[in-house]
Amino acid sequence: MPPTTLTPSDIAHRQAAVAAALRAIRDEPAPPPPPPVASAADVAVLQDQVRRLTERLDRVADEVELLREQDDAPLAWPADVEPATRVEVPPLEVSRGNSPAFDILLGAGRLETA
């Protein structure tokens, strides 16, 4: 059992410990003030911003998905094309009759004399 009588040195040690604890509390910086309470209007503005950002994020995710689908497309023609084969196009014969479109594009026609 601990002794029930206190000696003067025990009291001095306890007083010094209590004084040191009080000084430590006094020297600590004050706690920061609590954040201000947001008003209902501020909360509504933040909710609107979060909603708009969520919509933008969804649109970006959709675009990324489309790009990934395009990456799956083949990078070459499905059938090999022979470079020796040429596509032949028949000559284009256009009669230039009296057309205002040709007059605008090619200028007024010259009279052909025979």
C-alpha positions in Angstrom: 0.0 0.0 0.0 1.2 3.5 -0.7 1.9 5.7 2.2 -0.9 8.0 3.2 1.3 10.8 4.5 2.9 13.2 2.1 6.3 14.6 2.6 7.2 18.1 1.7 9.3 16.9 -1.2 6.3 15.0 -2.7 4.1 18.1 -2.5 6.8 20.2 -4.1 7.1 17.7 -7.0 3.4 17.6 -7.5 3.1 21.4 -7.4 6.0 21.7 -10.0 4.2 19.1 -12.2 0.9 21.0 -12.0 2.6 24.3 -12.7 4.5 22.9 -15.7 1.2 21.4 -17.1 -0.5 24.8 -16.7 2.4 26.6 -18.4 2.3 24.1 -21.3 -1.5 24.7 -21.8 -0.9 28.5 -21.6 1.9 28.4 -24.3 -0.1 26.3 -26.7 -1.5 28.2 -29.7 -5.2 28.8 -29.6 -7.3 26.4 -31.6 -8.5 27.7 -34.9 -12.0 29.2 -34.9 -14.7 26.9 -36.2 -15.6 27.3 -39.9 -18.5 29.5 -40.7 -21.8 27.8 -41.2 -22.8 27.8 -44.8 -26.2 29.3 -45.7 -28.8 27.5 -47.7 -28.0 29.7 -50.8 -24.3 28.7 -50.6 -25.2 25.0 -50.4 -27.6 25.4 -53.4 -24.8 27.0 -55.4 -22.4 24.2 -54.5 -24.9 21.6 -55.4 -25.5 23.2 -58.8 -21.8 23.3 -59.5 -21.4 19.6 -58.5 -24.3 18.7 -60.8 -22.8 20.6 -63.8 -19.4 19.1 -63.2 -20.9 15.6 -63.0 -22.7 16.2 -66.3 -19.4 17.3 -67.9 -17.6 14.3 -66.5 -20.3 12.0 -68.0 -19.9 13.7 -71.4 -16.1 13.3 -71.3 -16.5 9.6 -70.3 -18.8 9.1 -73.3 -16.3 10.7 -75.6 -13.5 8.5 -74.2 -15.7 5.5 -74.8 -16.3 6.5 -78.4 -12.6 7.0 -79.0 -11.9 3.5 -77.5 -14.5 2.1 -79.9 -12.7 3.8 -82.8 -9.4 2.3 -81.7 -10.9 -1.1 -82.3 -11.4 -0.3 -86.0 -8.9 -1.8 -88.4 -6.0 0.4 -89.5 -5.8 -1.1 -93.0 -8.3 -1.8 -95.8 -10.2 -5.0 -95.3 -9.1 -6.2 -98.7 -5.7 -5.7 -100.3 -5.6 -3.2 -103.1 -3.3 -4.1 -106.0 -1.3 -1.1 -107.0 -1.1 -2.4 -110.6 -4.9 -2.1 -111.0 -6.1 1.2 -112.0 -9.6 2.5 -111.9 -10.7 3.7 -115.3 -13.0 6.6 -115.5 -14.8 7.3 -118.7 -14.2 10.8 -120.2 -16.6 13.4 -118.9 -18.6 14.9 -121.7 -20.7 17.9 -120.7 -22.8 19.8 -123.2 -22.5 23.4 -122.3 -25.9 24.5 -123.5 -27.5 27.7 -122.2 -27.0 27.3 -118.5 -26.7 30.1 -116.1 -24.6 27.9 -113.8 -22.0 27.4 -116.4 -22.0 31.1 -117.2 -21.3 31.8 -113.5 -18.6 29.2 -113.1 -16.9 29.5 -116.4 -17.8 32.9 -117.6 -20.0 33.9 -120.4 -19.8 31.6 -123.4 -18.3 32.6 -126.7 -20.3 32.4 -129.9 -19.1 29.6 -132.1 -19.2 30.5 -135.7 -19.1 27.9 -138.4 
